Amino acid sequence: MSNPIRVMVVDDEPEIRNAIERYLSFQTDLGDGQILQAGTFNEALTLLEEQNPLIVLQDINLPDGNGLQFIRQTKKKYPMVQFIVITGASDLDRAMEALSFGAADYIKKPIDMSVLATMVSEGIVRCQRWGDLLWGEYNASDSAEETSAG
């Protein structure tokens, strides 16, 4: 992928966001990627539209909105974004609901950083495959147009 990989961490607890950022910044899969942070639903929406992250680590409970709503709303407009839901033990039903909205996976607090890093790596691979597939379809449609025009 030519663009740097962006991962956005959406959680209302700055300690969790900072810990994830520190850990992921040492993962080689990210290359020269960026880790973005948002503490609210609205911050996350703004960053999503301005920075186009491929992976979003999404807490369910936010002070100004619901993480499930965010996933549902975002997947319609940005289907390629890979969501990994961050959940407390009491929110497992809601994590399952997030999967039905298109989230790729979920992880429970306290977060096992090595498991999270594996999930992020798998999300990057899915994005790359999806990008290759879309690029292949784009090239195929270009060839078909040239053939029909000639």
C-alpha positions in Angstrom: 0.0 0.0 0.0 1.4 3.3 -0.9 -0.4 5.4 1.7 0.7 5.1 5.3 -1.6 2.9 7.4 -3.6 4.8 9.9 -5.1 3.2 13.0 -7.6 5.2 15.1 -8.1 4.4 18.8 -11.5 5.6 20.0 -11.9 5.4 23.8 -12.9 8.0 26.4 -10.0 6.9 28.7 -6.8 8.6 27.7 -4.7 6.0 29.5 -6.0 3.3 27.4 -5.5 5.3 24.1 -2.0 6.2 25.1 -1.1 2.6 26.1 -2.4 1.2 22.8 -0.6 3.9 20.8 2.7 3.2 22.6 2.4 -0.5 22.0 1.3 -0.4 18.4 4.0 2.2 17.5 6.6 -0.6 18.0 4.8 -3.0 15.7 6.6 -3.5 12.3 3.3 -4.1 10.4 2.5 -0.5 10.7 5.6 0.6 8.9 5.5 4.4 8.8 1.8 4.4 9.8 0.1 6.7 12.2 -1.9 6.1 15.3 -4.7 8.6 15.8 -6.7 9.1 19.0 -10.2 10.2 19.7 -12.0 10.4 23.0 -15.5 11.1 21.8 -18.0 10.1 19.1 -17.7 13.5 17.4 -13.9 13.5 17.5 -13.8 10.1 15.9 -16.2 11.1 13.2 -14.1 14.1 12.3 -10.8 12.2 12.3 -12.4 9.4 10.2 -13.4 11.9 7.5 -10.2 13.9 7.6 -7.6 11.1 8.1 -9.2 8.0 6.5 -7.9 5.3 9.0 -8.1 1.7 7.8 -8.4 0.2 11.3 -10.5 1.6 14.1 -10.2 0.3 17.6 -13.6 1.3 19.0 -14.8 1.5 22.6 -18.6 0.9 22.9 -19.3 3.5 25.6 -18.4 7.1 24.7 -19.5 10.2 26.6 -21.3 11.7 23.6 -22.6 8.6 21.7 -22.7 4.9 21.3 -19.8 3.0 19.7 -22.3 0.7 18.1 -24.0 3.6 16.3 -20.6 4.8 15.2 -19.8 1.4 13.6 -23.2 1.1 12.0 -23.1 4.6 10.6 -19.5 4.4 9.4 -19.6 1.0 7.7 -22.3 2.3 5.3 -20.1 5.1 4.1 -16.7 3.4 4.6 -17.1 -0.3 4.2 -13.4 -1.0 4.0 -12.7 0.3 7.5 -11.8 -2.6 9.9 -13.4 -2.2 13.3 -12.1 -3.9 16.4 -14.4 -3.3 19.3 -13.0 -2.7 22.8 -15.4 -3.9 25.4 -15.8 -4.4 29.1 -16.9 -7.9 30.3 -20.4 -6.6 30.9 -20.7 -5.5 27.2 -20.2 -8.8 25.5 -23.7 -8.9 24.1 -23.1 -5.5 22.6 -19.8 -6.6 21.2 -21.6 -9.5 19.4 -24.1 -6.8 18.1 -21.1 -4.8 16.7 -20.0 -7.9 14.8 -23.4 -8.1 13.2 -22.9 -4.4 12.1 -19.7 -5.3 10.4 -17.0 -5.1 13.1 -14.1 -7.5 12.3 -13.4 -8.5 15.9 -13.6 -7.5 19.5 -11.3 -7.6 22.5 -12.1 -7.4 26.2 -10.6 -5.0 28.8 -8.1 -5.4 30.3 -6.5 -5.5 26.9 -4.0 -8.1 26.0 -1.7 -6.0 23.8 -0.2 -8.9 21.9 -3.6 -10.2 20.9 -4.7 -6.6 19.9 -1.5 -6.3 17.7 -2.4 -9.6 16.0 -5.9 -8.3 15.3 -4.6 -5.1 13.9 -2.1 -7.0 11.7 -5.0 -9.2 10.4 -7.1 -6.1 9.7 -4.2 -4.6 7.7 -4.0 -7.8 5.6 -7.8 -7.7 5.0 -7.5 -4.0 3.9 -4.7 -4.8 1.5 -6.6 -7.8 0.0 -9.7 -5.6 -0.3 -7.6 -2.9 -1.9 -6.1 -5.3 -4.4 -9.5 -6.7 -5.2 -11.0 -3.3 -5.8 -7.9 -2.2 -7.9 -8.3 -5.4 -9.9 -12.0 -4.6 -10.6 -11.1 -1.1 -11.5 -8.4 -2.2 -14.0 -10.8 -4.9 -15.4 -13.5 -2.2 -16.0 -11.0 0.1 -17.7 -10.0 -2.8 -20.0 -13.6 -3.6 -20.8 -14.3 0.1 -21.6 -11.3 0.3 -23.9 -12.3 -2.9 -25.7 -15.9 -1.8 -26.2 -14.7 1.7 -27.4 -12.3 0.2 -29.9 
